[in-house]
Amino acid sequence: MKKEKYRIYIYSYEYSWEKYITNTKEEAYNIIENLDPYEYNQYIIIKQLPDRDEPFDYGFIAKPNKKKLKLDKKNRKK
């Protein structure tokens, strides 16, 4: 039985798409959780199968909206 492998494509604002390869999905999610949301935007996880590649998960790396936070502070009623 072959070991599972996962390819992770992560979009960096500066370098475009970057590729990582892991052996487990836990490692893949660990990489994604430790990314800086101000440098990276989205990710795609591909599960490598013997005969094909299968999309496993995709999503966006969320960052707080600073503009909204500032507006909320200013407009807060006293």
MODELLER restraints for C-alpha pairs under 7 A, 6 or more apart:
rsr = mdl.restraints
at = mdl.atoms
rsr.add(forms.Gaussian(group=physical.xy_distance, feature=features.Distance(at['CA:4:A'], at['CA:23:A']), mean=5.90, stdev=0.5))
rsr.add(forms.Gaussian(group=physical.xy_distance, feature=features.Distance(at['CA:4:A'], at['CA:24:A']), mean=6.76, stdev=0.5))
rsr.add(forms.Gaussian(group=physical.xy_distance, feature=features.Distance(at['CA:4:A'], at['CA:48:A']), mean=6.70, stdev=0.5))
rsr.add(forms.Gaussian(group=physical.xy_distance, feature=features.Distance(at['CA:5:A'], at['CA:21:A']), mean=6.96, stdev=0.5))
rsr.add(forms.Gaussian(group=physical.xy_distance, feature=features.Distance(at['CA:5:A'], at['CA:22:A']), mean=5.80, stdev=0.5))
rsr.add(forms.Gaussian(group=physical.xy_distance, feature=features.Distance(at['CA:5:A'], at['CA:23:A']), mean=4.52, stdev=0.5))
rsr.add(forms.Gaussian(group=physical.xy_distance, feature=features.Distance(at['CA:5:A'], at['CA:24:A']), mean=6.45, stdev=0.5))
rsr.add(forms.Gaussian(group=physical.xy_distance, feature=features.Distance(at['CA:5:A'], at['CA:47:A']), mean=6.16, stdev=0.5))
rsr.add(forms.Gaussian(group=physical.xy_distance, feature=features.Distance(at['CA:5:A'], at['CA:48:A']), mean=5.45, stdev=0.5))
rsr.add(forms.Gaussian(group=physical.xy_distance, feature=features.Distance(at['CA:6:A'], at['CA:21:A']), mean=5.70, stdev=0.5))
rsr.add(forms.Gaussian(group=physical.xy_distance, feature=features.Distance(at['CA:6:A'], at['CA:22:A']), mean=5.23, stdev=0.5))
rsr.add(forms.Gaussian(group=physical.xy_distance, feature=features.Distance(at['CA:6:A'], at['CA:23:A']), mean=6.06, stdev=0.5))
rsr.add(forms.Gaussian(group=physical.xy_distance, feature=features.Distance(at['CA:6:A'], at['CA:24:A']), mean=6.65, stdev=0.5))
rsr.add(forms.Gaussian(group=physical.xy_distance, feature=features.Distance(at['CA:6:A'], at['CA:25:A']), mean=6.75, stdev=0.5))
rsr.add(forms.Gaussian(group=physical.xy_distance, feature=features.Distance(at['CA:6:A'], at['CA:45:A']), mean=6.57, stdev=0.5))
rsr.add(forms.Gaussian(group=physical.xy_distance, feature=features.Distance(at['CA:6:A'], at['CA:46:A']), mean=5.56, stdev=0.5))
rsr.add(forms.Gaussian(group=physical.xy_distance, feature=features.Distance(at['CA:6:A'], at['CA:47:A']), mean=4.63, stdev=0.5))
rsr.add(forms.Gaussian(group=physical.xy_distance, feature=features.Distance(at['CA:6:A'], at['CA:48:A']), mean=5.85, stdev=0.5))
rsr.add(forms.Gaussian(group=physical.xy_distance, feature=features.Distance(at['CA:7:A'], at['CA:19:A']), mean=6.86, stdev=0.5))
rsr.add(forms.Gaussian(group=physical.xy_distance, feature=features.Distance(at['CA:7:A'], at['CA:20:A']), mean=5.71, stdev=0.5))
rsr.add(forms.Gaussian(group=physical.xy_distance, feature=features.Distance(at['CA:7:A'], at['CA:21:A']), mean=4.54, stdev=0.5))
rsr.add(forms.Gaussian(group=physical.xy_distance, feature=features.Distance(at['CA:7:A'], at['CA:22:A']), mean=6.48, stdev=0.5))
rsr.add(forms.Gaussian(group=physical.xy_distance, feature=features.Distance(at['CA:7:A'], at['CA:45:A']), mean=5.75, stdev=0.5))
rsr.add(forms.Gaussian(group=physical.xy_distance, feature=features.Distance(at['CA:7:A'], at['CA:46:A']), mean=5.07, stdev=0.5))
rsr.add(forms.Gaussian(group=physical.xy_distance, feature=features.Distance(at['CA:7:A'], at['CA:47:A']), mean=6.50, stdev=0.5))
rsr.add(forms.Gaussian(group=physical.xy_distance, feature=features.Distance(at['CA:8:A'], at['CA:19:A']), mean=5.61, stdev=0.5))
rsr.add(forms.Gaussian(group=physical.xy_distance, feature=features.Distance(at['CA:8:A'], at['CA:20:A']), mean=5.03, stdev=0.5))
rsr.add(forms.Gaussian(group=physical.xy_distance, feature=features.Distance(at['CA:8:A'], at['CA:21:A']), mean=6.20, stdev=0.5))
rsr.add(forms.Gaussian(group=physical.xy_distance, feature=features.Distance(at['CA:8:A'], at['CA:28:A']), mean=6.88, stdev=0.5))
rsr.add(forms.Gaussian(group=physical.xy_distance, feature=features.Distance(at['CA:8:A'], at['CA:43:A']), mean=6.89, stdev=0.5))
rsr.add(forms.Gaussian(group=physical.xy_distance, feature=features.Distance(at['CA:8:A'], at['CA:44:A']), mean=5.73, stdev=0.5))
rsr.add(forms.Gaussian(group=physical.xy_distance, feature=features.Distance(at['CA:8:A'], at['CA:45:A']), mean=4.56, stdev=0.5))
rsr.add(forms.Gaussian(group=physical.xy_distance, feature=features.Distance(at['CA:8:A'], at['CA:46:A']), mean=6.34, stdev=0.5))
rsr.add(forms.Gaussian(group=physical.xy_distance, feature=features.Distance(at['CA:9:A'], at['CA:17:A']), mean=6.16, stdev=0.5))
rsr.add(forms.Gaussian(group=physical.xy_distance, feature=features.Distance(at['CA:9:A'], at['CA:18:A']), mean=5.52, stdev=0.5))
rsr.add(forms.Gaussian(group=physical.xy_distance, feature=features.Distance(at['CA:9:A'], at['CA:19:A']), mean=4.68, stdev=0.5))
rsr.add(forms.Gaussian(group=physical.xy_distance, feature=features.Distance(at['CA:9:A'], at['CA:20:A']), mean=6.57, stdev=0.5))
rsr.add(forms.Gaussian(group=physical.xy_distance, feature=features.Distance(at['CA:9:A'], at['CA:43:A']), mean=5.55, stdev=0.5))
rsr.add(forms.Gaussian(group=physical.xy_distance, feature=features.Distance(at['CA:9:A'], at['CA:44:A']), mean=5.14, stdev=0.5))
rsr.add(forms.Gaussian(group=physical.xy_distance, feature=features.Distance(at['CA:9:A'], at['CA:45:A']), mean=6.46, stdev=0.5))
rsr.add(forms.Gaussian(group=physical.xy_distance, feature=features.Distance(at['CA:10:A'], at['CA:17:A']), mean=5.48, stdev=0.5))
rsr.add(forms.Gaussian(group=physical.xy_distance, feature=features.Distance(at['CA:10:A'], at['CA:18:A']), mean=5.20, stdev=0.5))
rsr.add(forms.Gaussian(group=physical.xy_distance, feature=features.Distance(at['CA:10:A'], at['CA:19:A']), mean=6.51, stdev=0.5))
rsr.add(forms.Gaussian(group=physical.xy_distance, feature=features.Distance(at['CA:10:A'], at['CA:42:A']), mean=5.88, stdev=0.5))
rsr.add(forms.Gaussian(group=physical.xy_distance, feature=features.Distance(at['CA:10:A'], at['CA:43:A']), mean=4.40, stdev=0.5))
rsr.add(forms.Gaussian(group=physical.xy_distance, feature=features.Distance(at['CA:10:A'], at['CA:44:A']), mean=6.56, stdev=0.5))
rsr.add(forms.Gaussian(group=physical.xy_distance, feature=features.Distance(at['CA:11:A'], at['CA:17:A']), mean=4.40, stdev=0.5))
rsr.add(forms.Gaussian(group=physical.xy_distance, feature=features.Distance(at['CA:11:A'], at['CA:18:A']), mean=6.28, stdev=0.5))
rsr.add(forms.Gaussian(group=physical.xy_distance, feature=features.Distance(at['CA:11:A'], at['CA:40:A']), mean=5.66, stdev=0.5))
rsr.add(forms.Gaussian(group=physical.xy_distance, feature=features.Distance(at['CA:11:A'], at['CA:41:A']), mean=5.63, stdev=0.5))
rsr.add(forms.Gaussian(group=physical.xy_distance, feature=features.Distance(at['CA:11:A'], at['CA:42:A']), mean=5.38, stdev=0.5))
rsr.add(forms.Gaussian(group=physical.xy_distance, feature=features.Distance(at['CA:11:A'], at['CA:43:A']), mean=6.25, stdev=0.5))
rsr.add(forms.Gaussian(group=physical.xy_distance, feature=features.Distance(at['CA:12:A'], at['CA:39:A']), mean=5.84, stdev=0.5))
rsr.add(forms.Gaussian(group=physical.xy_distance, feature=features.Distance(at['CA:12:A'], at['CA:40:A']), mean=4.44, stdev=0.5))
rsr.add(forms.Gaussian(group=physical.xy_distance, feature=features.Distance(at['CA:12:A'], at['CA:41:A']), mean=6.35, stdev=0.5))
rsr.add(forms.Gaussian(group=physical.xy_distance, feature=features.Distance(at['CA:13:A'], at['CA:39:A']), mean=5.83, stdev=0.5))
rsr.add(forms.Gaussian(group=physical.xy_distance, feature=features.Distance(at['CA:13:A'], at['CA:40:A']), mean=6.00, stdev=0.5))
rsr.add(forms.Gaussian(group=physical.xy_distance, feature=features.Distance(at['CA:22:A'], at['CA:28:A']), mean=6.16, stdev=0.5))
rsr.add(forms.Gaussian(group=physical.xy_distance, feature=features.Distance(at['CA:37:A'], at['CA:61:A']), mean=5.77, stdev=0.5))
rsr.add(forms.Gaussian(group=physical.xy_distance, feature=features.Distance(at['CA:37:A'], at['CA:62:A']), mean=6.18, stdev=0.5))
rsr.add(forms.Gaussian(group=physical.xy_distance, feature=features.Distance(at['CA:37:A'], at['CA:63:A']), mean=5.32, stdev=0.5))
rsr.add(forms.Gaussian(group=physical.xy_distance, feature=features.Distance(at['CA:38:A'], at['CA:63:A']), mean=6.77, stdev=0.5))
rsr.add(forms.Gaussian(group=physical.xy_distance, feature=features.Distance(at['CA:40:A'], at['CA:61:A']), mean=6.81, stdev=0.5))
rsr.add(forms.Gaussian(group=physical.xy_distance, feature=features.Distance(at['CA:41:A'], at['CA:60:A']), mean=5.83, stdev=0.5))
rsr.add(forms.Gaussian(group=physical.xy_distance, feature=features.Distance(at['CA:41:A'], at['CA:61:A']), mean=5.25, stdev=0.5))
rsr.add(forms.Gaussian(group=physical.xy_distance, feature=features.Distance(at['CA:42:A'], at['CA:59:A']), mean=5.70, stdev=0.5))
rsr.add(forms.Gaussian(group=physical.xy_distance, feature=features.Distance(at['CA:42:A'], at['CA:60:A']), mean=4.10, stdev=0.5))
rsr.add(forms.Gaussian(group=physical.xy_distance, feature=features.Distance(at['CA:42:A'], at['CA:61:A']), mean=5.41, stdev=0.5))
rsr.add(forms.Gaussian(group=physical.xy_distance, feature=features.Distance(at['CA:43:A'], at['CA:58:A']), mean=5.50, stdev=0.5))
rsr.add(forms.Gaussian(group=physical.xy_distance, feature=features.Distance(at['CA:43:A'], at['CA:59:A']), mean=5.58, stdev=0.5))
rsr.add(forms.Gaussian(group=physical.xy_distance, feature=features.Distance(at['CA:43:A'], at['CA:60:A']), mean=6.24, stdev=0.5))
rsr.add(forms.Gaussian(group=physical.xy_distance, feature=features.Distance(at['CA:44:A'], at['CA:57:A']), mean=5.95, stdev=0.5))
rsr.add(forms.Gaussian(group=physical.xy_distance, feature=features.Distance(at['CA:44:A'], at['CA:58:A']), mean=4.26, stdev=0.5))
rsr.add(forms.Gaussian(group=physical.xy_distance, feature=features.Distance(at['CA:44:A'], at['CA:59:A']), mean=6.73, stdev=0.5))
rsr.add(forms.Gaussian(group=physical.xy_distance, feature=features.Distance(at['CA:45:A'], at['CA:55:A']), mean=6.28, stdev=0.5))
rsr.add(forms.Gaussian(group=physical.xy_distance, feature=features.Distance(at['CA:45:A'], at['CA:56:A']), mean=5.41, stdev=0.5))
rsr.add(forms.Gaussian(group=physical.xy_distance, feature=features.Distance(at['CA:45:A'], at['CA:57:A']), mean=5.07, stdev=0.5))
rsr.add(forms.Gaussian(group=physical.xy_distance, feature=features.Distance(at['CA:45:A'], at['CA:58:A']), mean=6.00, stdev=0.5))
rsr.add(forms.Gaussian(group=physical.xy_distance, feature=features.Distance(at['CA:46:A'], at['CA:53:A']), mean=6.48, stdev=0.5))
rsr.add(forms.Gaussian(group=physical.xy_distance, feature=features.Distance(at['CA:46:A'], at['CA:54:A']), mean=5.65, stdev=0.5))
rsr.add(forms.Gaussian(group=physical.xy_distance, feature=features.Distance(at['CA:46:A'], at['CA:55:A']), mean=4.51, stdev=0.5))
rsr.add(forms.Gaussian(group=physical.xy_distance, feature=features.Distance(at['CA:46:A'], at['CA:56:A']), mean=5.20, stdev=0.5))
rsr.add(forms.Gaussian(group=physical.xy_distance, feature=features.Distance(at['CA:47:A'], at['CA:53:A']), mean=5.83, stdev=0.5))
rsr.add(forms.Gaussian(group=physical.xy_distance, feature=features.Distance(at['CA:47:A'], at['CA:54:A']), mean=5.17, stdev=0.5))
rsr.add(forms.Gaussian(group=physical.xy_distance, feature=features.Distance(at['CA:47:A'], at['CA:55:A']), mean=6.13, stdev=0.5))
rsr.add(forms.Gaussian(group=physical.xy_distance, feature=features.Distance(at['CA:47:A'], at['CA:56:A']), mean=5.74, stdev=0.5))
rsr.add(forms.Gaussian(group=physical.xy_distance, feature=features.Distance(at['CA:48:A'], at['CA:54:A']), mean=6.45, stdev=0.5))
